[in-house]
Amino acid sequence: MNSKIGQGTRAVWAGEEGYLLGATQVPVVLSAAFGYRDMDEWLNVATGKAEGHIYTRNSNPTIAVFEEKARLLEDAEAATSAASGMGIISSPLFALLASGDRVVSVKDTYGGTSAIFNEYMPKYRIDAVQCDTADHDQIEAEIAKGCNLLYLETPTNPTTTIIDIARLSKVAHAQGAVVVVDNTAATPINQNPLQLGADVVVHSATKFLGGHADALGGVACGPKHLIDQIHHYREIHGAVLDPMSAYLLLRGMKTLDLRVKRQNESALRIAQFLESHPAVEPVFYPGLESHAGHAIARQQMKGFGGILSFLLKENSLDAVGRFIPHLRFAHAAGNLGAVETIVAPPATSSHVECTPEERAWLGIPEGLIRYSTGIEDVEDLIDDLASALKGL
Ligand SMILES: *Cc1c(COP(=O)(O)O)cnc(C)c1O
């Protein structure tokens, strides 16, 4: 699509072209395989000389539309998908790295991603270093010691720490490293890591892209030579997106721009409300001037996102347990990025695998609450929070 075409238009139209029998909506093609009577044609498609589909683990028409929409939202050369965010995050790590390589990342990566660094990379003799998330000097120093892949996530979950993608991409490229960024929390509406210098952007489409918390999926976007390697690994390890899920994610993505803009606005108002509330301190939201990463966020983000976190002054899991049940318009669940508001303490969600000591080491207090703003009326959400805080 030509570069003048906006994200709202892309969300609706990208990848959507003339379908079967004039259908205006993408058909859900549930076929495992695609048949050919002409052996030459079959051979050409099977060997990649002609366009077409052979078997859904390799490619599928509905999944291809999902990949195309994500590709155009990130303005990338190519895209591939997987059955979940973790399916796509693990793919570049296993496809692009080899024994003896070194990965530099940060402590605050998504829990599953950290598990790959800590449990699996060592088995393959791949050195994975997780630096203090906001310590750019330490990250640069680790990159300088040797780096094949720099893996970043910004804003992080649940503390919304901001990492300077452009600054670190430059340093990593000087070492010949590939830069991968998890853009799940920001969404392509608020942040485009490829334009900031990253090589590959990954998303858990389960979250904001789908937006309705009813389908799992993942997508990676970047240059064709890297996406081809990631796609090939995906074909072989087999964590393939289901065509029905691809359809649900596509349907959700059409309203991505609308939803995210509303979530940006509401999250800022909620963060400001909480920051002024006597029972809460501090509030972490990149859109607040008090946020340590606010200046970098202003440079690299177009909006500050729908996720914030805050600490009840009575810093304990017990206080969280008394607060959350009073919220009327919020699911208490281990998910984020949906049309409904979702709250969760890290101890039962993003950092459930950690001991309280490990959470303390990561700088995650027990009384912290992650708040993923939905698309409800913001006045109702603020009233809801106010009355739950009164009940403490
Ligand atoms: C949820 C999430 C993932 C993992 O995605 P799944 O679809 O659950 O596999 C990865 N990164 C971030 C930032 C997430 O929020």
The ligand as an ORCA input file, in Angstrom:
! r2SCAN-3c Opt
* xyz 0 1
  C       0.933    -12.573     25.960
  C       2.258    -12.115     25.525
  C       3.135    -12.995     24.861
  C       2.798    -14.437     24.582
  O       1.718    -14.553     23.730
  P       0.754    -15.842     23.653
  O      -0.162    -15.510     22.546
  O       0.110    -15.957     25.001
  O       1.638    -17.008     23.391
  C       4.353    -12.488     24.461
  N       4.717    -11.207     24.700
  C       3.907    -10.354     25.343
  C       4.360     -8.957     25.574
  C       2.644    -10.770     25.776
  O       1.852     -9.916     26.428
*
